[in-house]
């Protein structure tokens, strides 16, 4: 009887050996069938993720970012020559579009009326307003549409890096890298295919973003002139997202 049981256990172990690290241990290999990044040290995992991000032609970012004391909800599609999407802060939501150096902003009438006595709101609502390159808000808005600048800022963790747990983000198997025991941010990197970053939690509670659709192209073109307003040298002061008047 014992011989039969021993033979049966042995047969089961052989059958399961492809899925288990060692027969009888019950511990599966979290890196089996992955791209192998999970076996690297934390610094190399971060380097691989940043390299993959820079090399991608396009990405979709969604979540929230804290910038200059304000919290922005962000949903942007970016590629090397520009980007498009929506930002919202407080009760105000607006659209951004950049093609090359040409930057456009579309916002509700209430957004444009701030600081202009209400005169500009009706004329600019539902229009793409071209933001002059010399306007104080140009660089700040542009930063939300610049793939490399935005990702370089988001993907840099602070403090000593440590390799964390294996997990999943939106169904994708991941390995986590943590900076400063969590206070320096965390980065979840894909273990499937190219080691793209799929989620980043910024240091100091400065927001969390999910990243996806890596390399998936999307349409990006200058809006039709009938839908565009060139406001000249300066856009209304109410359009300054750091003004606190939202």
N, C-alpha and C positions, 0 to 999 in steps of 0.2 A: 504494500500500500504506500509506504513512504517512498519507495523507488518510483512508483507511478506519479506521485505528487511532485517529486523532485524533477522528473522528466517534463511534466506539464508546465511547471514554473520556468524551467529552462527554455522550453519552446516559446512561451509567452515573452520572455526576455529577448530572445532573438528577434521576434516579430516586432517588438517595440523599439529595438535598438536604434532605428533610424530617427526616431522622434525624441528619444531621451538621451541625456548626457551619459548616464550610466545606469545599467539595469539595477533596479532595487532602490535607487536614490529618489526617483520621481521628479528630478529637477531637469527641466527642459533648457536648452541653450537659447538664451534670448537673442543671440546674434546669428542663429542658423537661418540661412536663406536671405541674409541682408547684404548690404553693400560693404560691410566690415568696419564702418566708421565707429561703431559702438565699442570696438576693442581698442581704439586709440586713446591717448591721454587727452585731457580736457582742452589744452591749448591747441592741439592738432585738430580736434573736432571743430573748434571755433574757426580755425584757419580754413579748413575744408569748406565750412558753411559759407564763409565770407567770399571765398574764391568762387564757389558755385553761384552765389548771388550776383557777383560782379559779371560773371560770364553769361548770365541769362539775358535774353533779349527783352523779356517782359515779365511783369509780376502784378499780382492783385493784392493790395493791402487793405485790411479792414480792422477796425477797433478804435482805440482812443489814444490820444497823445496829449501830454501836458507840455505846453510851450509858453515861456514867459508868464507863468502864473495862470494861464487859461487852459481849460480842457477842451480839446477838439475831438469830435467824433469824425472819423476819417474812413472813406471808402473810395480808394483811388486805384486806377489802372495806370501803370507807368511803363515806359520803355525809354530807350536811350535818347530819343529826340523829343521827348515831352511826356505828357500825361493828361488824364481826364478823370473827373470824379466829383464827389461831393464832400464838403466839410460842413460841420455844424458846431456852433458854440453858443451856449445859452439857449435862447429861443430862436436863434437865427440860423438858417441853413442856406448855403450858397454853393454854386458850382464853379469849379476851376477847369480851365483848359489851357494847355500850353503846347504850341507847335514850334519847335526851334526856340527862338528868342521872343516869339510873340505870345503874350500872356493875356488871357481873357477871364473875366469874372462875370457870372450871372447871378443876380440876387433879387429878392423881393423888394417891393417899393419901400417897405419899412426900413430895410437895410440902408438904402441910398438916402433916405430922408433924414437920417441922423446927422445933425450938424449942418444941414442945408436948409432948415426951415420948411422942409417938405416939398421944396420946389423941384428937386431932381427926381423924386421917387417915381412918379407916373411916367416920366419920359424914359427912364432906364429899366423899368421892370420888364422882365422877359427878354431883355437884350443882353448880348455879350458885350461887356464894356472892356475895351482894350486898355490894359494897365500900362501907363508910360514907364519905360525903363528907369527914368529918373525919379519916379515917385517913391517916397519912403516905404510904401508897402510892397513894392515890386519884389525885392529879394525875399521877403518873408513868405509871400504867396508862392513865389517860384520854388522855394525850398520844399514845398509840399508836392511839387510835380517833378522834382529832379531825382531820378531813380538812384543814381550812385551816391549822391550827397545824403539823401534820406536814409538809405540802407546802411551806409557807413556809420551814420550817427546812431542808428537803432541797434546794430548788431555788435557794438563794442561793449563788452561786459567790464565791470570794474572790480578790482580786488583780486585775490587769489582764486584761480579757476579750479573747480573740481568737477569730476564726472559724476552725474547723478543717475537717476533711475531710467530704465527703459519704460516706455509707455506708448500711448497712441494719441494723436491729435487729428480730429476729423477723419478717423479711420486709417491714418497713416502711422506706421510703426516708427517710433522716435527714440532718440537718446537725448538726455537733458544735460546741459552744461550750466553750472551755477557760478556766479561771481560773488566773492565776499560772503560766503555762507547764505546767499540769498539777497543780501542788501545791495549787492552790485548788479542785480538783474539775473534773469535766467533765459536760456535759449534752448528750444527744442528743435532737433535736427533730424531730417528724414533718414531712415535706415533702408529705404526702398529707392533703388535707382540712384540718381544724382543726389548728393547729400545737401539738399536745399534746407534753409531754415524755414520752419513752418509755424513757429510761434515765438514771440519774444515778449518778455515781461521786463520793462525798463527799470533801471535802478531808481531807488527812492520813491517807488510808487508812481512813476511818471508815465504810466500808461501800459497797455497791452495790445499787441497787434497779432493777427493771424496773416500768414503769407501763403499764397497759393497761385494756381494757374501759371506756374513758372514756364516761361518760353512760349506762352500762347499769345499770338499776335492779336491785335485789335485795331479797328479803324481810328485814325487820328488825322484830322484835317482842319484847316482854318475855317471858321464859320462863314456862311454867306454874308455878303455886305449888307443885305437887307435886314439881317438879324444882329448887326454889329453897330456899336457906337464908339467912336474915337473921342475920348473926353478931353484930349489935349495934354497939357503938361502935368496936370494933377487931377486925380479922381477925388470925389467928395470925401471930406474928412471922416464921415461915418463909415467908410469902407475899411478903415484901419482896424484889423482884427485885434490889435493890442490896446485899443482905446478904452476898452471896458464898457462901451455903450452898446450892448447888444440886447 
